[in-house]
Amino acid sequence: MDQKIIYDFDAVVSREGTYAEKYDARERFFGSAEVEPFWVADMDLPTPAFLVERLRERIEHPMFGYTEQYDAVFDAIMWWMRNQHGAEVAQNSISLSPSVVTSISMAIQAFTKPTGSVAVLSPVYGPFFSCTQLNGRTVADVPLLVEQGRFAIDYESLEEVLTRPEVSLLLLCNPQNPGGRVWSMEELDQLAVLCRDNEVVLFSDEIHSDIVYPPARHNSLLNVECARDIVLMAHSIGKTFNTSGLQSSFTIIPDPGLRSRFRAAQGRAHAGDVNLLGKVALASALSPPGADYKQQLVAYLHENTRQVCERLQQLESVEVMVPEATFLVWCDFRKYGRWQDIFKRLIKEANVALSGGTFFGPAGEGWFRVNCAHPRSQLLAAVDRMVTAFSGK
Ligand SMILES: Cc1ncc(COP(=O)(O)O)c(C=O)c1O
């Protein structure tokens, strides 16, 4: 019988010499090459060894030419969606994509007019804004409400936005980054009904859906019955397996009409494939050993986020949003004054680089996001420095 693998997430592994953006771009974004980075949402925790081994086996063969989209990749995606998210997916509804952001761009081109507008619920991952604008469309921003320390959808404002004739696409982050909100079936149902009634395509970015903390459970939009004809779900192994640099993502679109419009946009951009190592990674990760790794990872990250929240809550002037999902903790520093000053103090006094809230849209101003996917000793030492720097000030 195979021995169960126990993953060691406490080990500190240097990323030096790997050109990791989180480290190498510190000078550019934070004015210091020494500041400890807790910003970009990738993990300082290793990809599982079984996955690395599959990649190693493949690179043993010295030819890296054009590669088919082979069945094992689709079988793995279908297995994962059924086993982890309770979604039955037909193989022909899956399209490969280099990244979720590429799929966002393709959806904007496929489902909006050049003068059109895209609805977003913010604060939300920056490219929801920038990708829309880079495609020449305008953003129809519907800020989320904060109710009892967590995000809630402002359905009244959303309905007003979705009835505008120029709005034909809603980009949803499910679960939400930042904030880590897991949207309930009731919330998703209400949202889908509004989209359907206003003929708005619903893009559900589910890249964070594997990292959900019990008792919360992810609800895929693929399981919302009334969304079947309007939904496009995007996912990736990037967050869960720390493989963002391999660029391996996919979309699932149950409706054939929407799917062909999306694929036509992918075809025009030549953006409907994954590189060959990405395919190996997808087929390897989305598997029973991958599910076992994910389960241990989620337990580790849950404890990390719990301890980070507990420590930051010692600061009376900081409001902390306890995440139900994602390895990211979203905190409100507005009581300390201008965000630009806080940003500098975090670097100078605490030696930490966090994601500043304005990256997530105007509603994020004054908030900061802590990436907790680090070995615990490193993470908690950094958070303790933050608490010391901001205590009583
Ligand atoms: C909500 C969300 N979507 C997409 C991405 C990026 O995904 P990809 O690298 O596949 O474009 C991120 C990365 O942080 C994210 O948080």
The ligand as an SDF file (V2000), in Angstrom:
LIG
                    3D

 16 16  0  0  0  0  0  0  0  0999 V2000
   -9.0980   36.6370   -9.0080 C   0  0  0  0  0  0  0  0  0  0  0  0
   -7.8950   36.3880   -9.8390 C   0  0  0  0  0  0  0  0  0  0  0  0
   -8.0470   36.0820  -11.1230 N   0  0  0  0  0  0  0  0  0  0  0  0
   -6.9830   35.8500  -11.9240 C   0  0  0  0  0  0  0  0  0  0  0  0
   -5.7100   35.9010  -11.4210 C   0  0  0  0  0  0  0  0  0  0  0  0
   -4.5480   35.6720  -12.3420 C   0  0  0  0  0  0  0  0  0  0  0  0
   -4.7110   34.4650  -12.9730 O   0  0  0  0  0  0  0  0  0  0  0  0
   -3.8250   34.0990  -14.2350 P   0  0  0  0  0  0  0  0  0  0  0  0
   -2.4090   34.1430  -13.7980 O   0  0  0  0  0  0  0  0  0  0  0  0
   -4.3060   32.7340  -14.6190 O   0  0  0  0  0  0  0  0  0  0  0  0
   -4.1520   35.1350  -15.2630 O   0  0  0  0  0  0  0  0  0  0  0  0
   -5.5080   36.2070  -10.0650 C   0  0  0  0  0  0  0  0  0  0  0  0
   -4.1410   36.3030   -9.5200 C   0  0  0  0  0  0  0  0  0  0  0  0
   -3.8980   36.8070   -8.4590 O   0  0  0  0  0  0  0  0  0  0  0  0
   -6.6280   36.4400   -9.2640 C   0  0  0  0  0  0  0  0  0  0  0  0
   -6.5050   36.7190   -7.9710 O   0  0  0  0  0  0  0  0  0  0  0  0
  1  2  1  0
  2  3  1  0
  2 15  2  0
  3  4  2  0
  4  5  1  0
  5  6  1  0
  5 12  2  0
  6  7  1  0
  7  8  1  0
  8  9  2  0
  8 10  1  0
  8 11  1  0
 12 13  1  0
 12 15  1  0
 13 14  2  0
 15 16  1  0
M  END
$$$$
